Each structure stands twice: as C-alpha cells, then as structure tokens.
Amino acid sequence: MDLGPHAGFIVTAYAVAIVIVAGLIVWVMLDRRHLSRAVDELEAKGITRRSERARGDATSVEKP
C-alpha cells in the first residue's frame, strides 16, 4: 500500500488519534470506578439516591 509522500503524516495522525481514543476510554473507566466507590461510601453512611426513595416510598407518601 503506497500512501505517497505524506505517508509519515498519515500514519502519525492515525497513531495520535488511536492514543487519544484509548486514553479517553481508560479515563472513563477509571472515573466510573471512582464514582462507584463514592456512591458506595455514601450509601454505607445511610445517604440514599433520590430515585430509590421515590420508588421505595411511593406507598408511604404523607398527605398534608
């Protein structure tokens, strides 16, 4: 496969793009792990998610 006189630029551009995308994937995976741990710590302290309270307490809603 002949890429012509710009082969170096083309290969470098693809390599940089691959490194950036791989870095973003790793960053998202690490951030997800960090946020999951933070949520687990909050739940261990008794702080729950609003969506769970809304679902779980739908039958026990107090009326004024």
C-alpha positions, 0 to 999 in steps of 0.5 A: 500500500503506497500512501505517497509522500505524506505517508509519515503524516498519515500514519502519525495522525492515525497513531495520535488519534488511536492514543487519544481514543484509548486514553479517553476510554481508560479515563472513563473507566477509571472515573466510573470506578471512582464514582462507584466507590463514592456512591458506595461510601455514601450509601454505607453512611445511610445517604440514599439516591433520590430515585430509590426513595421515590420508588421505595416510598411511593406507598408511604407518601404523607398527605398534608 
